[in-house]
């Protein structure tokens, strides 16, 4: 059975001829958890603020980054407030929306990423047919649907120019269940036209049980063959992870650190081979995890051979690239080059590409890592 073979453990040769994942020459990464609106270049924010006459807290890159980026842990609420400082410059502007998608692909190609799934809320970038209007914008004429079309154009042009593959995930927001029915409809309309999945982001303390909007959107996603991931167990308790898996039928968990607080749930998800999209540097800065990296849940995931990946989440705000997360994992969590290869193979296996493209991606990794391939591949 094809699907089964694709998930067999790879065989590592005893000596690796090529090691791509050293600190200086990273290449061949797969990134599954990164937000488009958390990955914008400061220069681009300033360009559009200037063009549109929108006043931000600063007028220089350094000044803006002082307000937007940070490097010492803050509360999750303080982290979320960072978006207020710059999203008004981008949201509601057609050129800006397309350009941030294009520049995102460029940024990831430079980091050595070969396949990325980038996520965003179409409603957060729109200024028409959104209730309520985000970022205290004036009503305009850019709808969530046109946002998706513009992001798709930017991603496709980026793929063409920078020679990597980029797909997108559309986010529902926990505090806006009224947006979710449209999010799943957009996923259906643009399925495999860069859009590969639905996500649920925002404050985990807002339960899905109380609002049917998210639950019904995820039920429709299941019916329509739309892949599903959910931010859960990042700052929230294991019960949010259980809810994501049992009610929303999540196939991957965004973050999921606090799953380990419930050993039964953790064991259950290990047995199910659930994929966890870990973001180590993000988890430090949002205070999702204890600030001592040597006690980070990623170490337990690694030791237990769980299915997980390493990701940046919001590189603009965290002042990071994927290299930062790898460095943290190497320095404080004992990750070896072989572990990094395994992380990327996990990510490729759990990505939301159609099966044929997933196999091509895996083959690309195996070649890059110079692994002994079994004939099935
Ligand atoms: Zn996230």
Boltz pocket constraint, residues with backbone or C-beta under 6 A from the ligand:
constraints:
  - pocket:
      binder: B
      contacts: [[A, 33], [A, 35], [A, 201], [A, 231], [A, 254], [A, 313]]
      max_distance: 6.0
